[in-house]
């Protein structure tokens, strides 16, 4: 998909309902917003484009491969809801997993298909509402939703659907934003909006709230993660202050002290 085609899709999807959190409005928003698109140096849809997004994602989320063993699911059926352009799902596929990705946004599904094609990986992709999955009960060995539950009106409904399609004994991996976190505080102090805070739905959760939402799962583990790392998105004085002073200063604090205040709440659970 070239830049002009992506732009055309954006124009088509821009005409929606008022910002009310409806499925249509959520779909419109995510058809217009691709995560970290501004960081890409190569044309949209090329192998270099997807490599740019992957490099930046795992630079920013350096904790993720430590929490999720993407290569540890060979031969298992993995479903990702809210797969975006397929960056995380591609890692599961490279590790030998049998992968399926669904997303509400057509643009994301188109790009995910291209991502897998240019990287010579197999996967199934469908435009689908994660709150009403079109799969049978007990279908998947692993369900994965990283940074999705906070952007949907029916967060609990989506969790219930993910549990429904998960096989007994299967593994669930989720991430939501932590309300009581360093980034929430920094946003309030600096007056800067959080990324995608303008989305039709944007939620944060406490650890207790997230655990309550996962009460139907067994062996739930909540892992606060995502602490400050240097960013390439800013420049000038703002970048110097953030990257050198804030990031450096924050990360000298012993991790056990600040662990509960990570911006991301990762959950690992079984059915």
Phi, psi and omega in degrees: 000122180273175183299320183292322179293319178298319179298320178299317179298322180296318179297317181299320186275352186285339180273100183222190178286173175297158185292094187229004179082006177292161179303319181297316181292321177298317178299315180301315182300312185282345168288337180265342187236114174257129181305128172062024181302326184292344182275343185291137179257347183250161181301145180303132176093352179274165178299322178296323178299311181292326177294322177300313182294320180293316180301314182291320181300314184275351167283315180288319180254061185296341180285336194299313179294344178279330181271325182245117177276085185302333182271004186262016185236029181305130178080359181260152181272117184245129175247127171248125174263132185074049188287347182058225181275006173088018185298309180290319182298327178299323178292321174300316182296318178298332178277001175099007179284154174267105195250146174227133178237135175233150179205151179286334186267124180298322180300317180297316181295318177302316181289323178299318178299317179293321179302313180292323181296312183289342178257010175055045177238152180260141177191158177251137183224136182217141169284121186201147176277118182293347177274352180214071185292138183265045179234155179286167176298149171056048185262324190246148177280330183220135171240141189221129177213096184256109178075040183236317185300331181282350183249010180239144182296323182256067183300314180294322179297320178295318177300317180296322178293319179296322177292321181300316184277353179278137178292151173305131183084356180288166185254135176245137180228119183228161171217135171229170179274141182270118180296321183262076188224166178297323183286324175300316179294316180299320179299316181292317182293318184274344183075015180265136179289150175284156180302130180062024176292344179273003180296155179305325174232130177213115184234153167234158185225150169276163178301318180297317179296319181294318177299319180297321179295333183262016188296338179281345178274162176256157173052050182282130175237125177256127183237103176292130182218188178069082176254166189303131171231158180297144183244149175259000184283333182255164179217172177069209184299320180301317180294319181295317180295313183291308187291320186268314184275304185291307183298314180298315181293317182298319188278003171270349176288131180306131185303322179301331181288319185262357184310315183294349186255018175297148183289330180255135171254105177274138177236134174236128185212166176234160179263000000 
